[in-house]
Amino acid sequence: MNPRAGWRAGVVAAVTGLVAGMGATQPVAARESLFQEQLDRYRSANGAIGAVATVRHGDAVTAYGSGSTQLHPQAKLGADTRLRVGSQTKMFVATIVLQLVDEGKVKLDTPIERYLPGVVRGSGLNPNAITVRQLLQHRSGIKDNLGFVNGDYLQTAQLLLNPRWQLVPPTQQQMVNEGTKYGKQSEPGREGVYSNTNYTILGMLVEKKSGTDLTTAIKKRILKKVGMTSTFYPRPGQKSLPAPYSRGYLSVAGVPFADVTNFEPAVWGAAAALVSTGRDMTKFVNALVSGRVLSPARLADMRRTLPVVRVGDYGLGLAAFPTACGTAWGHTGSVAGYTTRTVSNGSRSISIGMNNTAVIAAPNDAEQRMVDKALCG
């Protein structure tokens, strides 16, 4: 869902002194203790049952856990704990679209109607004016189908509480229709407004042009290539997570009121349904940012950013994040019960996740401090 909430506000100035104090001369035990303190702060501020941060420097992986994977019995989260990573799925879908561009099967500036005739229909929407690039960069003018991103919480509640879709998973076209039925929210290409509907459409494009379903496409084109053994894109109806995993909760002021672990993944679809671990996500983002997944030309396309409202600088399925030592790349994710983020500078990366979607969260800088320590310390 929304890939960035309050990320930018004064973060670089706030952490410069901290990063300087966590350099290589600091004893390892002291640095790890400080990192653990920030993770504990992060979990507490968001009222989560558990949280995990996985740090990768090359092939070396270190995981920090806070709290528990579930209310009872308690178990600590680690680098191999599976979570729903939400909108981090968009990095995978965008990567495959760009691979298809290199293969000559897709062109970025071709209208989506040419590839998927009849899929995009709504008042004022012209699918012949909406390009693949605009879908990737959230400049299509199509409204978000999940509501939360644009502050339409009634729409979100109706979607989350729809019992029919938990019994009979929605089709991709149904989820596209949930966004397009509201009509045009802006002219294509004019304004960057984050919309999960864009990536539902792109998932359909991947399936049509790759000749296989999205589960298989992600597995063959990315997971096997990178060596991500614990990650999968669930098929409709595949609600449960294989062990080891963390349960997911909705909470208010730190009090969980609903266990939403086994939510129907087809609701999130190509926009946010991926399941992964900190070990796998840090490996993927390092490989992507360092140029081991895409051609140089397509990676350059991916990293060419434009502003997106309430998000910041966004490329083609990849977001730019400020750190105390320069720009890092990655994505965030939020679906019912899980909140995640993975960022990389190409050689160092960090993946942070918690088993909670907080209705009320206390502002804090702990997440940014962990990112800066992992990438710059």
C-alpha positions in Angstrom: 0.0 0.0 0.0 1.4 3.4 0.8 5.2 3.0 0.5 6.3 5.9 2.7 4.7 7.5 5.7 6.6 10.4 7.3 10.0 9.2 6.0 11.6 12.4 5.1 10.8 14.8 7.9 14.2 16.0 9.1 15.8 12.6 9.1 19.2 13.3 7.8 20.0 16.1 10.2 18.7 14.1 13.1 20.9 11.1 12.5 24.2 12.5 11.3 25.7 12.7 14.8 24.4 9.2 15.6 26.1 7.7 12.5 29.4 9.4 13.3 29.3 7.9 16.7 28.7 4.4 15.4 31.7 4.1 13.1 34.1 1.2 12.8 36.0 2.1 15.9 33.1 1.4 18.1 33.1 -2.0 19.7 30.8 -4.5 17.9 28.9 -5.4 21.1 28.2 -1.7 21.8 27.0 -1.1 18.2 24.7 -4.1 18.3 23.3 -3.0 21.6 22.5 0.4 20.2 20.9 -1.2 17.1 18.7 -3.4 19.3 17.6 -0.4 21.3 16.4 1.3 18.2 14.5 -1.8 17.1 12.8 -2.0 20.5 11.9 1.7 20.2 10.5 1.1 16.7 8.3 -1.8 17.9 7.1 0.0 21.0 6.2 3.2 19.1 4.1 1.2 16.6 2.5 -1.0 19.3 3.6 -4.2 17.6 3.8 -7.6 19.1 7.1 -8.2 17.3 9.6 -6.7 14.9 12.7 -7.8 13.1 15.6 -6.0 11.3 17.9 -7.9 9.0 21.2 -6.3 8.0 23.3 -7.5 5.0 26.8 -6.4 4.2 27.7 -8.5 1.1 27.1 -12.1 2.1 27.2 -11.4 5.9 23.7 -11.3 7.4 22.8 -10.2 11.0 19.3 -10.2 12.4 17.9 -8.4 15.4 14.5 -9.5 16.9 12.2 -7.7 19.3 9.1 -9.1 20.9 7.4 -12.2 19.5 6.0 -13.7 16.3 2.6 -14.1 18.1 0.8 -13.4 21.3 1.2 -17.1 22.5 3.3 -19.1 22.6 6.1 -16.6 22.2 8.9 -16.9 19.7 11.5 -14.4 18.5 11.6 -13.1 14.9 14.7 -13.6 12.9 16.2 -13.3 9.4 14.2 -16.4 8.2 10.8 -15.4 9.6 8.3 -15.1 6.8 6.1 -11.9 6.6 3.8 -10.5 4.1 5.9 -7.7 2.6 3.1 -5.8 1.0 4.0 -3.2 -1.7 7.6 -4.4 -1.9 5.9 -6.8 -4.4 5.9 -3.8 -6.8 9.7 -4.1 -7.1 9.3 -7.6 -8.4 6.5 -6.9 -10.8 8.3 -3.8 -12.2 11.5 -5.8 -12.6 9.7 -8.4 -14.8 8.0 -5.7 -16.9 11.5 -4.2 -17.5 12.9 -7.7 -18.4 10.1 -8.0 -20.9 11.1 -4.6 -22.3 14.6 -5.9 -22.9 13.1 -9.0 -24.6 11.1 -6.8 -27.0 7.8 -7.9 -25.7 6.7 -4.7 -24.0 7.5 -1.0 -24.7 7.4 1.5 -21.9 5.6 4.2 -23.8 3.0 2.1 -25.5 -0.6 2.5 -24.3 -1.9 -0.3 -22.0 -5.0 -0.7 -24.2 -2.8 -2.2 -26.9 -1.6 -5.0 -24.6 -4.8 -5.4 -22.5 -7.8 -4.3 -24.5 -10.9 -3.8 -22.4 -9.2 -4.1 -19.0 -9.2 -0.4 -18.1 -12.7 1.1 -18.3 -14.1 4.0 -16.2 -15.6 7.4 -16.5 -13.1 9.8 -18.1 -10.4 7.1 -18.4 -8.7 6.7 -21.8 -6.7 3.5 -21.8 -5.2 4.7 -25.1 -3.6 7.6 -23.3 -2.2 5.6 -20.3 1.2 4.0 -20.9 3.1 1.2 -19.3 5.6 3.7 -17.9 2.8 5.8 -16.3 1.4 2.7 -14.6 4.9 1.8 -13.3 5.4 5.3 -12.0 2.0 6.0 -10.6 1.1 8.6 -13.1 -1.8 6.9 -14.8 -4.6 8.9 -13.2 -6.3 5.7 -12.0 -7.5 5.8 -8.4 -6.2 3.3 -5.8 -8.4 0.3 -5.4 -7.6 -0.2 -1.7 -8.7 3.2 -0.5 -6.1 3.6 2.3 -3.5 5.4 0.2 -5.9 8.3 -0.6 -7.4 8.5 2.9 -10.7 6.8 1.9 -11.0 4.6 5.0 -14.6 3.7 4.3 -13.5 2.1 1.0 -10.6 0.3 2.9 -13.0 -1.0 5.5 -15.4 -2.2 2.9 -12.6 -4.1 1.2 -11.1 -5.6 4.3 -14.4 -6.6 5.7 -15.8 -8.1 2.5 -16.5 -11.7 3.5 -17.3 -12.8 0.0 -13.7 -12.3 -1.1 -12.4 -14.3 1.8 -14.6 -17.2 0.6 -14.3 -16.7 -3.2 -11.1 -14.8 -4.1 -11.6 -11.8 -6.4 -10.2 -12.0 -9.9 -7.6 -9.5 -11.1 -10.2 -7.8 -13.3 -12.4 -7.4 -10.3 -9.6 -5.7 -8.4 -8.9 -3.4 -11.4 -12.5 -2.5 -11.4 -12.4 -1.5 -7.8 -10.1 1.3 -8.9 -11.4 2.3 -12.3 -15.0 2.5 -11.2 -14.2 5.8 -9.6 -13.2 7.3 -12.9 -10.3 9.6 -13.6 -8.6 11.3 -10.7 -6.0 13.2 -12.9 -4.8 13.4 -16.5 -2.3 10.6 -17.4 1.3 11.8 -16.9 0.3 15.0 -15.2 0.5 14.1 -11.5 2.1 11.3 -9.5 -0.5 9.7 -7.2 0.2 6.3 -5.7 -2.3 3.7 -6.8 -2.3 -0.1 -6.2 -4.6 -0.5 -9.2 -1.7 0.3 -11.5 0.2 -2.7 -10.3 -2.8 -5.0 -10.5 -3.0 -4.0 -14.2 0.8 -4.6 -14.6 0.5 -8.1 -13.1 -2.0 -8.9 -15.8 0.4 -7.5 -18.4 3.2 -9.7 -17.1 1.0 -12.8 -17.3 0.0 -12.1 -20.8 3.4 -11.2 -22.2 5.4 -13.8 -20.3 2.9 -16.6 -21.1 2.7 -17.8 -17.5 1.0 -16.9 -14.2 2.6 -14.3 -11.9 3.5 -16.9 -9.3 5.6 -18.8 -11.9 7.0 -15.7 -13.5 8.4 -14.3 -10.2 9.8 -17.7 -9.3 11.6 -18.3 -12.6 12.7 -14.8 -13.4 13.7 -13.6 -10.0 13.7 -16.0 -7.1 15.7 -18.7 -8.8 18.1 -16.2 -10.4 18.8 -14.4 -7.1 18.7 -17.5 -4.8 15.7 -16.5 -2.7 14.6 -19.9 -1.2 12.0 -18.7 1.3 10.0 -16.3 -0.9 6.8 -16.9 -2.8 4.0 -15.2 -4.5 0.8 -16.9 -3.2 -1.9 -18.1 -5.6 -5.6 -17.1 -4.9 -6.8 -19.0 -1.9 -3.3 -19.7 -0.6 -3.9 -17.9 2.7 -1.6 -19.7 5.2 2.1 -19.0 5.6 4.6 -21.9 5.9 6.8 -22.0 9.1 8.7 -20.2 10.3 6.4 -17.2 10.0 5.0 -14.4 12.1 1.3 -13.8 12.6 -0.1 -10.5 11.7 -2.3 -8.2 13.8 -4.3 -5.0 13.6 -3.8 -2.8 16.7 -4.9 0.4 18.3 -2.5 2.1 20.7 -0.5 -1.0 21.0 -3.4 -3.3 21.8 -4.1 -6.0 19.1 -7.7 -6.4 18.3 -7.7 -8.7 15.2 -5.5 -11.5 13.9 -5.5 -11.1 10.1 -2.7 -13.5 9.3 -4.7 -15.7 6.9 -6.1 -12.8 4.8 -7.0 -13.7 1.1 -3.8 -12.7 -0.9 -5.8 -12.1 -4.1 -7.1 -8.9 -2.7 -3.5 -7.5 -2.6 -2.5 -9.3 -5.8 0.4 -8.0 -7.9 0.4 -4.8 -5.9 1.2 -6.3 -2.5 0.8 -10.1 -2.1 4.4 -11.3 -1.9 5.6 -13.3 1.2 9.3 -13.2 2.1 12.0 -12.9 4.8 14.6 -10.4 5.8 17.4 -12.7 4.5 15.8 -13.0 1.0 14.7 -9.3 0.7 18.1 -7.9 1.5 19.6 -10.3 -1.0 17.2 -9.3 -3.7 17.5 -5.5 -3.2 21.3 -5.7 -3.2 21.2 -7.7 -6.4 18.7 -5.3 -8.1 20.4 -2.1 -7.1 23.9 -3.4 -8.0 22.8 -4.3 -11.5 22.6 -8.1 -11.3 19.0 -8.5 -12.2 18.3 -6.0 -14.9 20.4 -4.6 -17.9 22.1 -1.2 -17.2 19.6 0.6 -19.5 16.6 -0.8 -17.7 18.0 -0.2 -14.2 18.6 3.4 -15.3 14.9 3.6 -16.3 13.9 2.2 -13.0 16.0 4.7 -11.0 14.8 7.8 -13.0 12.5 9.4 -10.5 9.6 11.8 -10.4 7.7 13.1 -7.4 4.7 11.2 -6.2 2.3 12.8 -3.7 2.9 11.7 -0.1 5.6 9.3 -1.3 8.6 11.3 -2.6 10.9 10.5 -5.4 9.7 7.4 -7.2 11.0 5.6 -10.2 9.6 2.5 -12.0 8.6 0.4 -9.0 11.6 1.6 -7.0 11.7 4.5 -4.5 14.6 6.7 -3.5 15.3 7.2 0.2 17.6 9.8 1.8 20.2 8.5 4.3 23.1 10.1 6.1 25.5 8.8 3.5 23.5 9.4 0.3 20.6 8.0 -1.6 19.4 4.4 -1.0 16.9 2.5 -3.1 14.0 0.1 -2.2 10.4 0.1 -1.2 8.1 -0.2 1.8 5.0 -2.3 2.3 1.8 -2.3 4.4 -1.0 -4.8 4.2 -3.3 -6.0 6.9 -1.2 -7.2 9.8 2.3 -6.4 8.4 4.5 -3.3 7.9 7.8 -3.6 6.1 10.7 -1.7 4.4 13.8 -2.8 2.5 16.5 -0.4 1.3 20.0 -0.8 -0.3 22.9 1.1 -1.5 24.1 -1.9 -3.7 26.4 -3.5 -1.2 24.7 -2.9 2.1 21.0 -3.4 2.8 18.5 -3.6 5.6 15.0 -5.1 5.8 12.7 -4.1 8.7 9.4 -5.6 9.4 6.7 -5.8 12.1 3.7 -8.1 12.6 1.3 -5.2 12.9 -0.7 -2.5 11.1 -1.0 0.3 13.6 -4.2 2.3 13.5 -2.4 4.7 15.9 1.4 5.0 15.9 3.7 7.4 17.9 6.1 9.5 15.8 9.7 8.3 16.1 13.0 8.3 14.3 14.1 4.8 15.2 13.5 3.3 11.8 15.6 6.0 10.1 18.4 5.5 12.7 18.5 1.8 11.9 18.7 2.4 8.2 21.5 4.9 8.6 23.4 2.6 10.9 23.1 -0.3 8.6 24.0 1.5 5.4 26.4 4.2 6.7 27.8 2.9 10.0 
